[in-house]
Amino acid sequence: MVDNTERQVAETIEGIRNDHVSRYVWAEALMPAGASVMDLACGVGYGSHYMHQRGHAVAAYDYNNDALQYAEDHYSGPSYTALDLAESAIPRRADVAIAFEMLEHLENPAALLGSIPARELYCSVPNETHFPYKSDPEGRGWMHHKRHYTESEFRRLLEDSGWHIDSIRHQYGPNSAVGMVSGRTLVARCFREPVKRSGHVAILGLGPSLNGFLEIVKRAGGRRAYCDEVWGINALGDVFKCDRIFAMDDVRMQAARAEGNPRSNIAVMDKWMRREDNPPIFTCHTDEGWPSAVRYPIEAVVHDTGLAYFNSTVAYAVAYAIHKRVARISLFGCDFTYAQAHHAEKGRACVEFWVAVARMNGIVVSVPPETSLLDAYEGLQENFYGFKDGYEVGVEPTNALTFTPKDLPTWEEKEAEYDHSKHPNGLVATKGNGK
């Protein structure tokens, strides 16, 4: 029986429900080019065929002979083999394993997960939090399913089976692409070995805390003594020796601005950006007039991170560092604080968002103590709103906290903290902000 009310069946991939296809699209874009792939519980083969068409060597397995015959008839290319995955060992190794729409059907999925002979795994389960197992019309549990999983249960299942989770993504509804909005389905990318991150990147912005980088590297004897690569934002590409430059404004628009105002800083930038001896300049549009320009790989970064939020050039640089699996990011001059400039503050929020994403991915992020980014210039105590009034809070290297009692501030001192007539950042001193 090909159509069992659970399996997706159509003669072309256009007839398959979007969320089922989207998982394969998401996984294929992340896996190595020309990989050997095993598609476990392949059904009628639309996903196996999709990966085969993109140059992968696909071995597909399913217990249902009718489904496999349908796959041979309509989705040829992969090798299809009848195999009961709950009872039999997978006969060959592969670079990548796919296990979509399968684990919820097994009494003991951990046994299969632990025995999969592959380095990389993409898998999915129904999300119990949004799609409860007993939400079927009869309240007995969804037909053909053994259970659904919360995200914590899914993580534990994978980790206990010997997999290191690279990322958990979501599908909101029955036609959703893979993304970050929690909903009906949980989708994971895992590796047998921990994801290796390497390299220290310093990202240099135009704000006042840039001076901290200069002090460090001149005392160290050079930039290589401090970091592996220096990434400069905009004009800094011609101020410091950079390995990569990020100038996300459209070069055509910048050229028009330069022509309109030949004595501007934009005109100076446009001139040096046209040289052939520049390092790669990441931007949004390439043109033969700028031979070093490289189109920012926005599709790959969004696909990898599951996030699409970029309102400043620094945000693009941080996201690219996450995508490139660096181990450490240091940010200098990325302050985004100016008197009465809301849009600059908005750019700061976006960068802080990406800093949080980096930390969640195990990347060490450091900022100079004088920057307004992450409110670093405020000092450690400002990280503990409420506690700081009556306690001196300490943070040990292990992240253990200590609380030493101290005298409360006077009410006048406390009221002064709520005085918003002055700009909150001491780095800013202009006539109009009370400084």
GUTI-814281 format. One record per residue (C-alpha): chain; z, y, x; residue number from 1. Coordinates in nm, 2 decimals. Example, Ala and Ser with C-alpha at 12.3 -4.5 7.8 and 13.67 -1.06 7.14 Angstrom:
<gulos>
@kette:A w:0.78 v:-0.45 u:1.23 nr:1 .
@kette:A w:0.71 v:-0.11 u:1.37 nr:2 .
</gulos>
This chain:
<gulos>
@kette:A w:0.00 v:0.00 u:0.00 nr:1 .
@kette:A w:-0.11 v:0.33 u:0.16 nr:2 .
@kette:A w:0.04 v:0.58 u:-0.08 nr:3 .
@kette:A w:0.41 v:0.49 u:-0.13 nr:4 .
@kette:A w:0.50 v:0.84 u:-0.28 nr:5 .
@kette:A w:0.66 v:0.93 u:0.06 nr:6 .
@kette:A w:0.36 v:0.90 u:0.29 nr:7 .
@kette:A w:0.11 v:1.19 u:0.32 nr:8 .
@kette:A w:-0.24 v:1.05 u:0.25 nr:9 .
@kette:A w:-0.57 v:1.24 u:0.26 nr:10 .
@kette:A w:-0.91 v:1.17 u:0.41 nr:11 .
@kette:A w:-0.90 v:1.49 u:0.61 nr:12 .
@kette:A w:-0.62 v:1.68 u:0.78 nr:13 .
@kette:A w:-0.69 v:1.98 u:0.54 nr:14 .
@kette:A w:-0.55 v:1.76 u:0.26 nr:15 .
@kette:A w:-0.22 v:1.70 u:0.43 nr:16 .
@kette:A w:0.08 v:1.92 u:0.34 nr:17 .
@kette:A w:0.12 v:2.20 u:0.58 nr:18 .
@kette:A w:0.48 v:2.13 u:0.71 nr:19 .
@kette:A w:0.37 v:1.78 u:0.82 nr:20 .
@kette:A w:0.07 v:1.91 u:1.01 nr:21 .
@kette:A w:0.27 v:2.21 u:1.15 nr:22 .
@kette:A w:0.51 v:1.97 u:1.34 nr:23 .
@kette:A w:0.22 v:1.82 u:1.53 nr:24 .
@kette:A w:0.07 v:2.16 u:1.60 nr:25 .
@kette:A w:0.40 v:2.29 u:1.73 nr:26 .
@kette:A w:0.46 v:1.98 u:1.95 nr:27 .
@kette:A w:0.11 v:1.96 u:2.09 nr:28 .
@kette:A w:0.11 v:2.32 u:2.21 nr:29 .
@kette:A w:0.43 v:2.25 u:2.41 nr:30 .
@kette:A w:0.35 v:1.91 u:2.56 nr:31 .
@kette:A w:0.17 v:1.87 u:2.90 nr:32 .
@kette:A w:-0.21 v:1.88 u:2.90 nr:33 .
@kette:A w:-0.38 v:1.54 u:2.89 nr:34 .
@kette:A w:-0.05 v:1.36 u:2.82 nr:35 .
@kette:A w:-0.01 v:1.00 u:2.72 nr:36 .
@kette:A w:0.15 v:1.01 u:2.38 nr:37 .
@kette:A w:0.31 v:0.75 u:2.15 nr:38 .
@kette:A w:0.31 v:0.85 u:1.78 nr:39 .
@kette:A w:0.59 v:0.64 u:1.62 nr:40 .
@kette:A w:0.56 v:0.57 u:1.25 nr:41 .
@kette:A w:0.21 v:0.74 u:1.25 nr:42 .
@kette:A w:0.13 v:0.67 u:0.88 nr:43 .
@kette:A w:-0.24 v:0.72 u:0.81 nr:44 .
@kette:A w:-0.29 v:0.88 u:1.15 nr:45 .
@kette:A w:-0.37 v:1.25 u:1.09 nr:46 .
@kette:A w:-0.12 v:1.36 u:1.35 nr:47 .
@kette:A w:-0.23 v:1.10 u:1.60 nr:48 .
@kette:A w:-0.59 v:1.22 u:1.55 nr:49 .
@kette:A w:-0.50 v:1.58 u:1.59 nr:50 .
@kette:A w:-0.34 v:1.51 u:1.93 nr:51 .
@kette:A w:-0.63 v:1.29 u:2.04 nr:52 .
@kette:A w:-0.88 v:1.57 u:1.96 nr:53 .
@kette:A w:-0.69 v:1.79 u:2.20 nr:54 .
@kette:A w:-0.73 v:1.56 u:2.49 nr:55 .
@kette:A w:-0.42 v:1.34 u:2.48 nr:56 .
@kette:A w:-0.43 v:0.96 u:2.51 nr:57 .
@kette:A w:-0.26 v:0.85 u:2.19 nr:58 .
@kette:A w:-0.11 v:0.51 u:2.11 nr:59 .
@kette:A w:0.00 v:0.51 u:1.75 nr:60 .
@kette:A w:0.24 v:0.26 u:1.58 nr:61 .
@kette:A w:0.33 v:0.18 u:1.22 nr:62 .
@kette:A w:0.46 v:-0.12 u:1.04 nr:63 .
@kette:A w:0.21 v:-0.08 u:0.75 nr:64 .
@kette:A w:-0.12 v:-0.25 u:0.80 nr:65 .
@kette:A w:-0.28 v:-0.07 u:0.50 nr:66 .
@kette:A w:-0.19 v:0.27 u:0.65 nr:67 .
@kette:A w:-0.32 v:0.16 u:0.99 nr:68 .
@kette:A w:-0.65 v:0.05 u:0.84 nr:69 .
@kette:A w:-0.68 v:0.39 u:0.66 nr:70 .
@kette:A w:-0.61 v:0.56 u:0.99 nr:71 .
@kette:A w:-0.89 v:0.36 u:1.16 nr:72 .
@kette:A w:-1.13 v:0.45 u:0.87 nr:73 .
@kette:A w:-1.05 v:0.82 u:0.86 nr:74 .
@kette:A w:-0.87 v:0.93 u:1.18 nr:75 .
@kette:A w:-1.04 v:0.73 u:1.46 nr:76 .
@kette:A w:-0.98 v:0.79 u:1.82 nr:77 .
@kette:A w:-0.62 v:0.69 u:1.89 nr:78 .
@kette:A w:-0.53 v:0.32 u:1.95 nr:79 .
@kette:A w:-0.35 v:0.19 u:1.63 nr:80 .
@kette:A w:-0.10 v:-0.10 u:1.65 nr:81 .
@kette:A w:0.11 v:-0.27 u:1.39 nr:82 .
@kette:A w:0.47 v:-0.27 u:1.49 nr:83 .
@kette:A w:0.81 v:-0.27 u:1.31 nr:84 .
@kette:A w:1.00 v:-0.02 u:1.52 nr:85 .
@kette:A w:1.33 v:-0.13 u:1.38 nr:86 .
@kette:A w:1.28 v:-0.48 u:1.50 nr:87 .
@kette:A w:1.04 v:-0.47 u:1.80 nr:88 .
@kette:A w:1.04 v:-0.30 u:2.14 nr:89 .
@kette:A w:0.77 v:-0.04 u:2.21 nr:90 .
@kette:A w:0.53 v:-0.22 u:2.44 nr:91 .
@kette:A w:0.43 v:0.06 u:2.68 nr:92 .
@kette:A w:0.56 v:0.38 u:2.84 nr:93 .
@kette:A w:0.42 v:0.73 u:2.77 nr:94 .
@kette:A w:0.48 v:1.09 u:2.88 nr:95 .
@kette:A w:0.56 v:1.20 u:2.52 nr:96 .
@kette:A w:0.70 v:1.04 u:2.21 nr:97 .
@kette:A w:0.66 v:1.17 u:1.86 nr:98 .
@kette:A w:0.90 v:1.06 u:1.59 nr:99 .
@kette:A w:0.83 v:1.28 u:1.28 nr:100 .
@kette:A w:0.93 v:1.16 u:0.93 nr:101 .
@kette:A w:1.09 v:0.84 u:1.07 nr:102 .
@kette:A w:1.45 v:0.86 u:1.18 nr:103 .
@kette:A w:1.58 v:0.91 u:0.82 nr:104 .
@kette:A w:1.43 v:0.58 u:0.73 nr:105 .
@kette:A w:1.62 v:0.37 u:0.98 nr:106 .
@kette:A w:1.97 v:0.21 u:0.94 nr:107 .
@kette:A w:2.03 v:0.25 u:1.31 nr:108 .
@kette:A w:1.81 v:0.53 u:1.45 nr:109 .
@kette:A w:2.02 v:0.55 u:1.77 nr:110 .
@kette:A w:1.91 v:0.21 u:1.88 nr:111 .
@kette:A w:1.54 v:0.32 u:1.86 nr:112 .
@kette:A w:1.61 v:0.66 u:2.01 nr:113 .
@kette:A w:1.79 v:0.51 u:2.31 nr:114 .
@kette:A w:1.50 v:0.27 u:2.39 nr:115 .
@kette:A w:1.20 v:0.50 u:2.36 nr:116 .
@kette:A w:1.02 v:0.48 u:2.70 nr:117 .
@kette:A w:0.91 v:0.84 u:2.73 nr:118 .
@kette:A w:1.02 v:1.15 u:2.92 nr:119 .
@kette:A w:0.98 v:1.39 u:2.64 nr:120 .
@kette:A w:1.05 v:1.36 u:2.26 nr:121 .
@kette:A w:0.96 v:1.56 u:1.95 nr:122 .
@kette:A w:1.14 v:1.44 u:1.63 nr:123 .
@kette:A w:1.24 v:1.56 u:1.29 nr:124 .
@kette:A w:1.50 v:1.48 u:1.01 nr:125 .
@kette:A w:1.57 v:1.63 u:0.67 nr:126 .
@kette:A w:1.84 v:1.90 u:0.69 nr:127 .
@kette:A w:2.14 v:1.78 u:0.48 nr:128 .
@kette:A w:2.27 v:2.14 u:0.46 nr:129 .
@kette:A w:1.96 v:2.26 u:0.27 nr:130 .
@kette:A w:1.81 v:1.93 u:0.15 nr:131 .
@kette:A w:2.10 v:1.70 u:0.06 nr:132 .
@kette:A w:2.04 v:1.33 u:0.06 nr:133 .
@kette:A w:2.18 v:1.30 u:-0.30 nr:134 .
@kette:A w:1.98 v:1.59 u:-0.44 nr:135 .
@kette:A w:1.72 v:1.35 u:-0.58 nr:136 .
@kette:A w:1.68 v:1.36 u:-0.96 nr:137 .
@kette:A w:1.89 v:1.04 u:-1.00 nr:138 .
@kette:A w:2.16 v:1.15 u:-0.75 nr:139 .
@kette:A w:2.14 v:0.82 u:-0.57 nr:140 .
@kette:A w:1.98 v:0.93 u:-0.25 nr:141 .
@kette:A w:1.61 v:1.00 u:-0.18 nr:142 .
@kette:A w:1.38 v:0.69 u:-0.21 nr:143 .
@kette:A w:1.30 v:0.53 u:0.13 nr:144 .
@kette:A w:1.56 v:0.74 u:0.31 nr:145 .
@kette:A w:1.89 v:0.61 u:0.45 nr:146 .
@kette:A w:2.05 v:0.95 u:0.51 nr:147 .
@kette:A w:1.99 v:1.32 u:0.59 nr:148 .
@kette:A w:2.15 v:1.51 u:0.88 nr:149 .
@kette:A w:2.33 v:1.84 u:0.94 nr:150 .
@kette:A w:2.22 v:2.02 u:1.26 nr:151 .
@kette:A w:2.54 v:1.91 u:1.44 nr:152 .
@kette:A w:2.49 v:1.55 u:1.33 nr:153 .
@kette:A w:2.13 v:1.56 u:1.45 nr:154 .
@kette:A w:2.24 v:1.70 u:1.79 nr:155 .
@kette:A w:2.50 v:1.43 u:1.83 nr:156 .
@kette:A w:2.26 v:1.16 u:1.74 nr:157 .
@kette:A w:2.01 v:1.27 u:2.00 nr:158 .
@kette:A w:2.27 v:1.34 u:2.27 nr:159 .
@kette:A w:2.45 v:1.01 u:2.21 nr:160 .
@kette:A w:2.11 v:0.83 u:2.24 nr:161 .
@kette:A w:2.05 v:0.98 u:2.59 nr:162 .
@kette:A w:1.84 v:1.28 u:2.51 nr:163 .
@kette:A w:1.89 v:1.63 u:2.65 nr:164 .
@kette:A w:1.80 v:1.88 u:2.38 nr:165 .
@kette:A w:1.57 v:2.16 u:2.48 nr:166 .
@kette:A w:1.55 v:2.33 u:2.14 nr:167 .
@kette:A w:1.62 v:2.28 u:1.77 nr:168 .
@kette:A w:1.37 v:2.44 u:1.54 nr:169 .
@kette:A w:1.35 v:2.46 u:1.16 nr:170 .
@kette:A w:1.11 v:2.44 u:0.87 nr:171 .
@kette:A w:1.22 v:2.64 u:0.57 nr:172 .
@kette:A w:1.03 v:2.47 u:0.29 nr:173 .
@kette:A w:0.77 v:2.20 u:0.22 nr:174 .
@kette:A w:0.48 v:2.42 u:0.34 nr:175 .
@kette:A w:0.65 v:2.60 u:0.63 nr:176 .
@kette:A w:0.55 v:2.62 u:0.99 nr:177 .
@kette:A w:0.80 v:2.53 u:1.26 nr:178 .
@kette:A w:1.02 v:2.84 u:1.33 nr:179 .
@kette:A w:1.38 v:2.97 u:1.34 nr:180 .
@kette:A w:1.46 v:3.01 u:0.96 nr:181 .
@kette:A w:1.69 v:2.73 u:0.86 nr:182 .
@kette:A w:1.59 v:2.52 u:0.57 nr:183 .
@kette:A w:1.46 v:2.19 u:0.46 nr:184 .
@kette:A w:1.38 v:2.02 u:0.80 nr:185 .
@kette:A w:1.52 v:2.01 u:1.15 nr:186 .
@kette:A w:1.28 v:1.96 u:1.44 nr:187 .
@kette:A w:1.38 v:1.90 u:1.80 nr:188 .
@kette:A w:1.23 v:1.90 u:2.14 nr:189 .
@kette:A w:1.42 v:1.68 u:2.39 nr:190 .
@kette:A w:1.39 v:1.54 u:2.75 nr:191 .
@kette:A w:1.54 v:1.24 u:2.92 nr:192 .
@kette:A w:1.66 v:1.46 u:3.20 nr:193 .
@kette:A w:1.81 v:1.80 u:3.17 nr:194 .
@kette:A w:1.56 v:2.09 u:3.15 nr:195 .
@kette:A w:1.53 v:2.23 u:3.51 nr:196 .
@kette:A w:1.56 v:2.60 u:3.54 nr:197 .
@kette:A w:1.51 v:2.77 u:3.87 nr:198 .
@kette:A w:1.46 v:3.11 u:4.03 nr:199 .
@kette:A w:1.63 v:3.45 u:4.00 nr:200 .
@kette:A w:1.43 v:3.74 u:3.86 nr:201 .
@kette:A w:1.53 v:4.10 u:3.87 nr:202 .
@kette:A w:1.37 v:4.31 u:3.59 nr:203 .
@kette:A w:1.36 v:4.68 u:3.67 nr:204 .
@kette:A w:1.35 v:4.95 u:3.40 nr:205 .
@kette:A w:1.33 v:5.33 u:3.43 nr:206 .
@kette:A w:1.69 v:5.41 u:3.33 nr:207 .
@kette:A w:1.97 v:5.55 u:3.55 nr:208 .
@kette:A w:2.13 v:5.21 u:3.63 nr:209 .
@kette:A w:1.82 v:5.12 u:3.84 nr:210 .
@kette:A w:2.00 v:5.28 u:4.13 nr:211 .
@kette:A w:2.22 v:4.97 u:4.14 nr:212 .
@kette:A w:1.93 v:4.75 u:4.24 nr:213 .
@kette:A w:1.84 v:4.99 u:4.52 nr:214 .
@kette:A w:2.19 v:4.98 u:4.65 nr:215 .
@kette:A w:2.21 v:4.60 u:4.65 nr:216 .
@kette:A w:1.88 v:4.53 u:4.81 nr:217 .
@kette:A w:1.90 v:4.79 u:5.08 nr:218 .
@kette:A w:2.24 v:4.66 u:5.19 nr:219 .
@kette:A w:2.12 v:4.30 u:5.17 nr:220 .
@kette:A w:1.82 v:4.38 u:5.40 nr:221 .
@kette:A w:1.55 v:4.34 u:5.14 nr:222 .
@kette:A w:1.47 v:4.22 u:4.79 nr:223 .
@kette:A w:1.42 v:3.86 u:4.89 nr:224 .
@kette:A w:1.78 v:3.84 u:5.00 nr:225 .
@kette:A w:1.89 v:3.91 u:4.64 nr:226 .
@kette:A w:1.63 v:3.75 u:4.41 nr:227 .
@kette:A w:1.32 v:3.54 u:4.41 nr:228 .
@kette:A w:1.09 v:3.78 u:4.22 nr:229 .
@kette:A w:1.10 v:4.15 u:4.11 nr:230 .
@kette:A w:0.94 v:4.24 u:3.78 nr:231 .
@kette:A w:0.87 v:4.62 u:3.74 nr:232 .
@kette:A w:0.83 v:4.80 u:3.41 nr:233 .
@kette:A w:0.55 v:5.05 u:3.38 nr:234 .
@kette:A w:0.56 v:5.31 u:3.66 nr:235 .
@kette:A w:0.80 v:5.11 u:3.87 nr:236 .
@kette:A w:0.51 v:4.88 u:3.96 nr:237 .
@kette:A w:0.40 v:5.15 u:4.21 nr:238 .
@kette:A w:0.75 v:5.25 u:4.31 nr:239 .
@kette:A w:0.89 v:4.91 u:4.42 nr:240 .
@kette:A w:0.72 v:4.61 u:4.57 nr:241 .
@kette:A w:0.68 v:4.39 u:4.25 nr:242 .
@kette:A w:0.57 v:4.03 u:4.20 nr:243 .
@kette:A w:0.48 v:4.11 u:3.84 nr:244 .
@kette:A w:0.43 v:4.43 u:3.64 nr:245 .
@kette:A w:0.48 v:4.46 u:3.27 nr:246 .
@kette:A w:0.29 v:4.76 u:3.11 nr:247 .
@kette:A w:0.25 v:4.65 u:2.75 nr:248 .
@kette:A w:0.08 v:4.97 u:2.62 nr:249 .
@kette:A w:-0.29 v:4.91 u:2.55 nr:250 .
@kette:A w:-0.48 v:5.02 u:2.87 nr:251 .
@kette:A w:-0.75 v:5.17 u:2.66 nr:252 .
@kette:A w:-0.50 v:5.39 u:2.48 nr:253 .
@kette:A w:-0.34 v:5.49 u:2.81 nr:254 .
@kette:A w:-0.68 v:5.58 u:2.95 nr:255 .
@kette:A w:-0.74 v:5.81 u:2.65 nr:256 .
@kette:A w:-0.40 v:5.97 u:2.71 nr:257 .
@kette:A w:-0.48 v:6.02 u:3.08 nr:258 .
@kette:A w:-0.81 v:6.18 u:3.00 nr:259 .
@kette:A w:-0.64 v:6.41 u:2.75 nr:260 .
@kette:A w:-0.38 v:6.52 u:3.00 nr:261 .
@kette:A w:-0.50 v:6.46 u:3.35 nr:262 .
@kette:A w:-0.18 v:6.59 u:3.51 nr:263 .
@kette:A w:0.05 v:6.36 u:3.32 nr:264 .
@kette:A w:0.25 v:6.07 u:3.45 nr:265 .
@kette:A w:0.03 v:5.85 u:3.23 nr:266 .
@kette:A w:-0.28 v:5.97 u:3.43 nr:267 .
@kette:A w:-0.11 v:5.88 u:3.76 nr:268 .
@kette:A w:-0.02 v:5.53 u:3.62 nr:269 .
@kette:A w:-0.37 v:5.47 u:3.49 nr:270 .
@kette:A w:-0.51 v:5.55 u:3.84 nr:271 .
@kette:A w:-0.30 v:5.30 u:4.04 nr:272 .
@kette:A w:-0.32 v:5.04 u:3.77 nr:273 .
@kette:A w:-0.70 v:5.02 u:3.82 nr:274 .
@kette:A w:-0.66 v:4.91 u:4.19 nr:275 .
@kette:A w:-0.76 v:4.56 u:4.28 nr:276 .
@kette:A w:-0.47 v:4.49 u:4.51 nr:277 .
@kette:A w:-0.20 v:4.50 u:4.24 nr:278 .
@kette:A w:0.01 v:4.20 u:4.14 nr:279 .
@kette:A w:-0.05 v:4.07 u:3.79 nr:280 .
@kette:A w:0.00 v:4.34 u:3.53 nr:281 .
@kette:A w:0.09 v:4.19 u:3.20 nr:282 .
@kette:A w:-0.04 v:4.39 u:2.91 nr:283 .
@kette:A w:-0.18 v:4.35 u:2.56 nr:284 .
@kette:A w:-0.55 v:4.39 u:2.64 nr:285 .
@kette:A w:-0.76 v:4.32 u:2.94 nr:286 .
@kette:A w:-1.06 v:4.51 u:3.06 nr:287 .
@kette:A w:-1.28 v:4.50 u:3.37 nr:288 .
@kette:A w:-1.17 v:4.86 u:3.45 nr:289 .
@kette:A w:-0.82 v:4.71 u:3.53 nr:290 .
@kette:A w:-0.89 v:4.40 u:3.75 nr:291 .
@kette:A w:-0.52 v:4.30 u:3.78 nr:292 .
@kette:A w:-0.45 v:4.31 u:3.41 nr:293 .
@kette:A w:-0.34 v:3.98 u:3.25 nr:294 .
@kette:A w:-0.31 v:3.94 u:2.88 nr:295 .
@kette:A w:0.06 v:3.87 u:2.79 nr:296 .
@kette:A w:0.07 v:3.51 u:2.66 nr:297 .
@kette:A w:0.23 v:3.61 u:2.34 nr:298 .
@kette:A w:0.12 v:3.30 u:2.15 nr:299 .
@kette:A w:0.28 v:3.07 u:2.40 nr:300 .
@kette:A w:0.60 v:3.27 u:2.42 nr:301 .
@kette:A w:0.64 v:3.29 u:2.05 nr:302 .
@kette:A w:0.56 v:2.92 u:2.01 nr:303 .
@kette:A w:0.80 v:2.82 u:2.28 nr:304 .
@kette:A w:1.09 v:3.04 u:2.17 nr:305 .
@kette:A w:1.03 v:3.03 u:1.80 nr:306 .
@kette:A w:1.08 v:3.41 u:1.78 nr:307 .
@kette:A w:0.85 v:3.70 u:1.73 nr:308 .
@kette:A w:1.05 v:4.02 u:1.80 nr:309 .
@kette:A w:0.92 v:4.26 u:2.06 nr:310 .
@kette:A w:0.96 v:4.64 u:2.03 nr:311 .
@kette:A w:0.98 v:4.73 u:2.40 nr:312 .
@kette:A w:0.82 v:4.63 u:2.72 nr:313 .
@kette:A w:1.15 v:4.50 u:2.87 nr:314 .
@kette:A w:1.19 v:4.27 u:2.57 nr:315 .
@kette:A w:0.85 v:4.11 u:2.66 nr:316 .
@kette:A w:0.96 v:4.07 u:3.02 nr:317 .
@kette:A w:1.29 v:3.90 u:2.92 nr:318 .
@kette:A w:1.12 v:3.67 u:2.68 nr:319 .
@kette:A w:0.86 v:3.57 u:2.94 nr:320 .
@kette:A w:1.14 v:3.48 u:3.18 nr:321 .
@kette:A w:1.29 v:3.25 u:2.92 nr:322 .
@kette:A w:0.95 v:3.10 u:2.87 nr:323 .
@kette:A w:0.91 v:3.04 u:3.24 nr:324 .
@kette:A w:1.24 v:2.86 u:3.26 nr:325 .
@kette:A w:1.41 v:3.09 u:3.51 nr:326 .
@kette:A w:1.77 v:3.02 u:3.60 nr:327 .
@kette:A w:1.89 v:3.38 u:3.63 nr:328 .
@kette:A w:1.79 v:3.73 u:3.51 nr:329 .
@kette:A w:1.93 v:4.05 u:3.64 nr:330 .
@kette:A w:1.85 v:4.37 u:3.45 nr:331 .
@kette:A w:1.86 v:4.71 u:3.62 nr:332 .
@kette:A w:1.76 v:5.04 u:3.46 nr:333 .
@kette:A w:1.72 v:4.88 u:3.12 nr:334 .
@kette:A w:1.96 v:5.13 u:2.95 nr:335 .
@kette:A w:1.78 v:5.26 u:2.65 nr:336 .
@kette:A w:2.02 v:5.54 u:2.58 nr:337 .
@kette:A w:1.90 v:5.90 u:2.53 nr:338 .
@kette:A w:2.04 v:6.19 u:2.34 nr:339 .
@kette:A w:1.93 v:6.18 u:1.97 nr:340 .
@kette:A w:1.66 v:5.92 u:2.03 nr:341 .
@kette:A w:1.70 v:5.64 u:1.78 nr:342 .
@kette:A w:1.38 v:5.46 u:1.88 nr:343 .
@kette:A w:1.52 v:5.42 u:2.24 nr:344 .
@kette:A w:1.84 v:5.27 u:2.09 nr:345 .
@kette:A w:1.62 v:5.03 u:1.88 nr:346 .
@kette:A w:1.45 v:4.91 u:2.20 nr:347 .
@kette:A w:1.80 v:4.84 u:2.35 nr:348 .
@kette:A w:1.89 v:4.63 u:2.05 nr:349 .
@kette:A w:1.57 v:4.42 u:2.09 nr:350 .
@kette:A w:1.65 v:4.36 u:2.46 nr:351 .
@kette:A w:2.01 v:4.26 u:2.38 nr:352 .
@kette:A w:1.87 v:4.02 u:2.12 nr:353 .
@kette:A w:1.66 v:3.85 u:2.39 nr:354 .
@kette:A w:1.95 v:3.85 u:2.64 nr:355 .
@kette:A w:2.15 v:3.65 u:2.38 nr:356 .
@kette:A w:1.85 v:3.41 u:2.35 nr:357 .
@kette:A w:1.85 v:3.37 u:2.73 nr:358 .
@kette:A w:2.22 v:3.29 u:2.73 nr:359 .
@kette:A w:2.17 v:3.04 u:2.46 nr:360 .
@kette:A w:1.91 v:2.87 u:2.67 nr:361 .
@kette:A w:2.15 v:2.84 u:2.97 nr:362 .
@kette:A w:2.02 v:3.13 u:3.17 nr:363 .
@kette:A w:2.27 v:3.35 u:3.36 nr:364 .
@kette:A w:2.21 v:3.71 u:3.28 nr:365 .
@kette:A w:2.37 v:3.99 u:3.48 nr:366 .
@kette:A w:2.37 v:4.37 u:3.43 nr:367 .
@kette:A w:2.51 v:4.65 u:3.65 nr:368 .
@kette:A w:2.85 v:4.79 u:3.54 nr:369 .
@kette:A w:2.71 v:5.14 u:3.49 nr:370 .
@kette:A w:2.44 v:5.04 u:3.23 nr:371 .
@kette:A w:2.48 v:5.10 u:2.85 nr:372 .
@kette:A w:2.30 v:4.77 u:2.79 nr:373 .
@kette:A w:2.56 v:4.53 u:2.64 nr:374 .
@kette:A w:2.80 v:4.83 u:2.66 nr:375 .
@kette:A w:2.87 v:4.72 u:3.02 nr:376 .
@kette:A w:2.97 v:5.08 u:3.12 nr:377 .
@kette:A w:3.26 v:5.07 u:2.87 nr:378 .
@kette:A w:3.44 v:4.81 u:3.08 nr:379 .
@kette:A w:3.58 v:4.46 u:3.00 nr:380 .
@kette:A w:3.85 v:4.58 u:2.75 nr:381 .
@kette:A w:3.59 v:4.72 u:2.51 nr:382 .
@kette:A w:3.46 v:4.37 u:2.46 nr:383 .
@kette:A w:3.78 v:4.29 u:2.26 nr:384 .
@kette:A w:3.79 v:4.53 u:1.97 nr:385 .
@kette:A w:4.13 v:4.52 u:1.80 nr:386 .
@kette:A w:4.31 v:4.32 u:2.08 nr:387 .
@kette:A w:4.25 v:4.60 u:2.33 nr:388 .
@kette:A w:4.50 v:4.84 u:2.17 nr:389 .
@kette:A w:4.81 v:4.62 u:2.23 nr:390 .
@kette:A w:4.69 v:4.39 u:2.50 nr:391 .
@kette:A w:4.53 v:4.39 u:2.84 nr:392 .
@kette:A w:4.28 v:4.11 u:2.80 nr:393 .
@kette:A w:4.17 v:3.90 u:3.10 nr:394 .
@kette:A w:3.89 v:3.65 u:3.13 nr:395 .
@kette:A w:3.91 v:3.37 u:3.38 nr:396 .
@kette:A w:3.60 v:3.21 u:3.54 nr:397 .
@kette:A w:3.64 v:2.92 u:3.30 nr:398 .
@kette:A w:3.63 v:3.17 u:3.01 nr:399 .
@kette:A w:4.00 v:3.11 u:2.94 nr:400 .
@kette:A w:4.16 v:3.43 u:2.80 nr:401 .
@kette:A w:4.49 v:3.59 u:2.89 nr:402 .
@kette:A w:4.67 v:3.86 u:2.69 nr:403 .
@kette:A w:4.92 v:4.08 u:2.86 nr:404 .
@kette:A w:5.11 v:4.31 u:2.61 nr:405 .
@kette:A w:5.10 v:4.69 u:2.67 nr:406 .
@kette:A w:5.20 v:5.00 u:2.49 nr:407 .
@kette:A w:4.99 v:5.10 u:2.19 nr:408 .
@kette:A w:4.80 v:5.43 u:2.22 nr:409 .
@kette:A w:4.92 v:5.73 u:2.03 nr:410 .
@kette:A w:4.76 v:5.81 u:1.70 nr:411 .
@kette:A w:4.60 v:6.11 u:1.85 nr:412 .
@kette:A w:4.44 v:5.90 u:2.13 nr:413 .
@kette:A w:4.32 v:5.66 u:1.87 nr:414 .
@kette:A w:4.17 v:5.93 u:1.65 nr:415 .
@kette:A w:3.98 v:6.07 u:1.95 nr:416 .
@kette:A w:3.80 v:5.73 u:1.98 nr:417 .
@kette:A w:3.65 v:5.80 u:1.64 nr:418 .
@kette:A w:3.52 v:6.14 u:1.74 nr:419 .
@kette:A w:3.14 v:6.11 u:1.71 nr:420 .
@kette:A w:3.06 v:6.47 u:1.80 nr:421 .
@kette:A w:2.98 v:6.37 u:2.16 nr:422 .
@kette:A w:2.72 v:6.11 u:2.27 nr:423 .
@kette:A w:2.91 v:5.78 u:2.32 nr:424 .
@kette:A w:2.74 v:5.71 u:2.65 nr:425 .
@kette:A w:2.87 v:5.89 u:2.96 nr:426 .
@kette:A w:2.53 v:5.85 u:3.12 nr:427 .
@kette:A w:2.38 v:6.10 u:2.88 nr:428 .
@kette:A w:2.46 v:6.47 u:2.95 nr:429 .
@kette:A w:2.25 v:6.73 u:2.76 nr:430 .
@kette:A w:2.32 v:7.07 u:2.61 nr:431 .
@kette:A w:2.30 v:6.94 u:2.26 nr:432 .
@kette:A w:2.55 v:6.66 u:2.27 nr:433 .
@kette:A w:2.87 v:6.83 u:2.37 nr:434 .
@kette:A w:2.88 v:6.73 u:2.73 nr:435 .
</gulos>
